[in-house]
Amino acid sequence: MKLLVATALLAAQAAAFTVAPGNQPSSTRLFAGDYEPMEGESKINLKIDLDSPKVATMDDIEKGKKVYCRCWLSGTFPLCDGTHAKHNEATGDNVGPLIVAVKKGE
C-alpha cells in the first residue's frame, strides 16, 4: 500500500515537468543542483511549519481517497480544503489538489 502512495506521489511530481503540447518551456529544471530562481520567484510556503528545514508528510491510505493540498494555503494542510479555488480566482493561476485513491478491489 505504501508503494502505491509513493508511486502516486512520484507520478504527480513527474507530471510537474510535463510540457503541454504546443507549449515550449523557456528552460528545463530537473536537477536541484542546477536550480536558480526565476525573476520574481519567491517562497511558495508562507505559513506551514516555517521553522522546519523541509516540510514532508508521510501518510497511509488503505481505502477510499485523500485529497492533498498543493497550493500551501489550506487551513487543513496537508489535506486540501479548497482554498486553491479562491487563489486561482484572485490570481488567474490553475493550481489544484493531488488526489490519491486506492483502486477498488485492492
Stockholm file with secondary structure:
# STOCKHOLM 1.0

chainA/1-106         MKLLVATALLAAQAAAFTVAPGNQPSSTRLFAGDYEPMEGESKINLKIDLDSPKVATMDDIEKGKKVYCRCWLSGTFPLCDGTHAKHNEATGDNVGPLIVAVKKGE
#=GR chainA/1-106 SS CHHHHHHHHHHHHHHTTCCCTTCCCSCCCCCGGGCCCCTTCCCSCSSSSTTSSCCCCCCCCCSSEEEECSSSCCTTTTBCCSHHHHHHHHHCCCCCCEEEECCTTC
#=GC SS_cons         CHHHHHHHHHHHHHHTTCCCTTCCCSCCCCCGGGCCCCTTCCCSCSSSSTTSSCCCCCCCCCSSEEEECSSSCCTTTTBCCSHHHHHHHHHCCCCCCEEEECCTTC
//
